[in-house]
Amino acid sequence: MSDRKLKLGIPAGSLQEATAELFRRAGYQITFSSRSYFPQIDDPEIECLLIRAQEMARYVQEGILDAGITGYDWVLETQADVEEVCELVFSKTSRRPVRWVLCVPNDSPVKSVKDLEGKRIATEAVGLTKAYLAKHGVKAKVEFSWGATEVKPPRLADAIVEVTETGSSLRANNLRIVEEILQSTTRLIANKTSIADPWTREKLDNVSLMLKAVLAAEAKVGLMMNVRRDHLEAVLRLLPALQTPTVASLSDPEWVAVHTILDESTVRRIIPQLKVTGARGIVEYSINKIID
């Protein structure tokens, strides 16, 4: 074990608990204290620091942190020069990308970004919004919003650019989406100088491997069953798998054991078919990690 430490940024706020849970399932226990910005982790080679996701990329670029977890949107917003270690598709409520969307009140005459020429737009992502307007040749006033952006139209702004996962908050505030600006997922990013060091590269690659293995295993289950050899071909035709199903001989030469991994959503359909086809002793079990 090295006496060196990887300085790792953990996103404070909405992603904090989701990140801690992902690390827990990957084998790392992160413990937060209400009065400390330095979470404890049960890996002596990692030192954690709680940082807002919006600021993470800047601190990683400057080398204050060796690496950090933040959204792709905030890397673009800050134009940080960092290296992406891996993509981690998770967010505070789902396992799908978040969307930055241009919104207006339901009764607004605005139909496209072109209709916002000379108008006022409120957003936390000022850089993303200005770049999007420039791309479409639109000149509008973009103001930074400190929060509660959804309540600003129509009195304080003609439109907003806001992040959403489900759209429920937008609908609750009588807003409609005009256009989607960006889809963003969570990324593990690294300082370019730090990751050029072999020890840091190996450490980050190992962390990345375990985090990705957890996400790859989500919504997957394992199935094992016993099958008579004369029924094996029919059973194998029913089985989707990440790789070819494993077939192992049993003490009875007329039977084999079959193991496979499949989407959990297909289990309720496929198990009855397997039983009819001749599989016996069917067992479903949880998958914690999948490493290709």
Solvent accessible surface area in square Angstrom, and as a share of the most:
residue,aa,sasa,rsa
1,M,192,0.86
2,S,35,0.23
3,D,138,0.72
4,R,105,0.38
5,K,107,0.45
6,L,1,0.01
7,K,74,0.31
8,L,1,0.00
9,G,0,0.00
10,I,0,0.00
11,P,0,0.00
12,A,27,0.21
13,G,54,0.51
14,S,74,0.48
15,L,24,0.12
16,Q,34,0.15
17,E,116,0.52
18,A,18,0.14
19,T,0,0.00
20,A,13,0.10
21,E,69,0.31
22,L,0,0.00
23,F,0,0.00
24,R,111,0.41
25,R,70,0.26
26,A,4,0.03
27,G,55,0.52
28,Y,28,0.11
29,Q,95,0.42
30,I,20,0.10
31,T,86,0.50
32,F,53,0.22
33,S,61,0.39
34,S,119,0.77
35,R,230,0.84
36,S,40,0.26
37,Y,149,0.56
38,F,114,0.48
39,P,7,0.04
40,Q,125,0.56
41,I,24,0.12
42,D,88,0.45
43,D,21,0.11
44,P,74,0.47
45,E,24,0.11
46,I,6,0.03
47,E,77,0.34
48,C,2,0.01
49,L,36,0.18
50,L,17,0.08
51,I,26,0.13
52,R,123,0.45
53,A,12,0.09
54,Q,48,0.21
55,E,55,0.25
56,M,0,0.00
57,A,0,0.00
58,R,97,0.35
59,Y,51,0.19
60,V,0,0.00
61,Q,76,0.34
62,E,97,0.43
63,G,27,0.26
64,I,87,0.44
65,L,3,0.02
66,D,19,0.10
67,A,0,0.00
68,G,0,0.00
69,I,0,0.00
70,T,0,0.00
71,G,9,0.09
72,Y,69,0.26
73,D,6,0.03
74,W,26,0.09
75,V,21,0.12
76,L,66,0.33
77,E,36,0.16
78,T,52,0.30
79,Q,158,0.70
80,A,14,0.11
81,D,86,0.44
82,V,22,0.13
83,E,53,0.24
84,E,82,0.37
85,V,28,0.16
86,C,10,0.06
87,E,75,0.34
88,L,0,0.00
89,V,54,0.31
90,F,3,0.01
91,S,8,0.05
92,K,117,0.50
93,T,95,0.56
94,S,19,0.12
95,R,96,0.35
96,R,120,0.44
97,P,47,0.29
98,V,25,0.14
99,R,72,0.26
100,W,2,0.01
101,V,0,0.00
102,L,3,0.01
103,C,0,0.00
104,V,0,0.00
105,P,15,0.09
106,N,83,0.43
107,D,129,0.67
108,S,18,0.11
109,P,116,0.73
110,V,10,0.06
111,K,148,0.63
112,S,36,0.23
113,V,3,0.01
114,K,121,0.51
115,D,63,0.32
116,L,0,0.00
117,E,96,0.43
118,G,65,0.63
119,K,84,0.36
120,R,91,0.33
121,I,0,0.00
122,A,3,0.03
123,T,0,0.00
124,E,45,0.20
125,A,0,0.00
126,V,33,0.19
127,G,33,0.32
128,L,18,0.09
129,T,1,0.01
130,K,112,0.48
131,A,64,0.50
132,Y,27,0.10
133,L,7,0.03
134,A,76,0.59
135,K,160,0.68
136,H,53,0.24
137,G,62,0.60
138,V,10,0.06
139,K,162,0.69
140,A,27,0.21
141,K,114,0.48
142,V,20,0.12
143,E,52,0.23
144,F,93,0.39
145,S,1,0.01
146,W,228,0.80
147,G,38,0.36
148,A,70,0.54
149,T,5,0.03
150,E,30,0.13
151,V,98,0.57
152,K,41,0.17
153,P,15,0.09
154,P,99,0.62
155,R,228,0.83
156,L,114,0.56
157,A,3,0.03
158,D,55,0.29
159,A,0,0.00
160,I,0,0.00
161,V,1,0.00
162,E,23,0.10
163,V,58,0.33
164,T,13,0.07
165,E,26,0.12
166,T,69,0.40
167,G,5,0.05
168,S,63,0.40
169,S,54,0.35
170,L,4,0.02
171,R,153,0.56
172,A,83,0.65
173,N,53,0.27
174,N,99,0.51
175,L,9,0.04
176,R,62,0.23
177,I,67,0.34
178,V,24,0.14
179,E,41,0.18
180,E,70,0.32
181,I,29,0.15
182,L,34,0.17
183,Q,95,0.42
184,S,2,0.01
185,T,15,0.09
186,T,5,0.03
187,R,34,0.13
188,L,0,0.00
189,I,3,0.01
190,A,0,0.00
191,N,12,0.06
192,K,98,0.42
193,T,111,0.65
194,S,20,0.13
195,I,6,0.03
196,A,81,0.63
197,D,43,0.22
198,P,106,0.67
199,W,49,0.17
200,T,5,0.03
201,R,86,0.31
202,E,110,0.49
203,K,26,0.11
204,L,0,0.00
205,D,60,0.31
206,N,72,0.37
207,V,0,0.00
208,S,6,0.04
209,L,79,0.39
210,M,50,0.23
211,L,0,0.00
212,K,91,0.39
213,A,2,0.01
214,V,0,0.00
215,L,32,0.16
216,A,49,0.38
217,A,3,0.02
218,E,44,0.20
219,A,71,0.55
220,K,48,0.20
221,V,9,0.05
222,G,0,0.00
223,L,0,0.00
224,M,71,0.32
225,M,4,0.02
226,N,58,0.30
227,V,0,0.00
228,R,79,0.29
229,R,116,0.42
230,D,108,0.56
231,H,66,0.30
232,L,31,0.16
233,E,124,0.56
234,A,32,0.25
235,V,0,0.00
236,L,61,0.30
237,R,172,0.63
238,L,52,0.26
239,L,16,0.08
240,P,63,0.39
241,A,42,0.32
242,L,76,0.38
243,Q,139,0.62
244,T,120,0.70
245,P,25,0.16
246,T,82,0.48
247,V,61,0.35
248,A,44,0.34
249,S,83,0.54
250,L,67,0.33
251,S,122,0.78
252,D,66,0.34
253,P,100,0.63
254,E,93,0.42
255,W,57,0.20
256,V,1,0.00
257,A,13,0.10
258,V,0,0.00
259,H,65,0.29
260,T,8,0.04
261,I,46,0.24
262,L,6,0.03
263,D,58,0.30
264,E,92,0.41
265,S,88,0.57
266,T,29,0.17
267,V,12,0.07
268,R,209,0.76
269,R,128,0.47
270,I,0,0.00
271,I,48,0.24
272,P,75,0.47
273,Q,67,0.30
274,L,0,0.00
275,K,118,0.50
276,V,135,0.78
277,T,34,0.20
278,G,8,0.08
279,A,0,0.00
280,R,113,0.41
281,G,55,0.53
282,I,44,0.23
283,V,64,0.37
284,E,79,0.36
285,Y,77,0.29
286,S,92,0.60
287,I,32,0.16
288,N,111,0.57
289,K,70,0.29
290,I,22,0.11
291,I,93,0.47
292,D,172,0.89
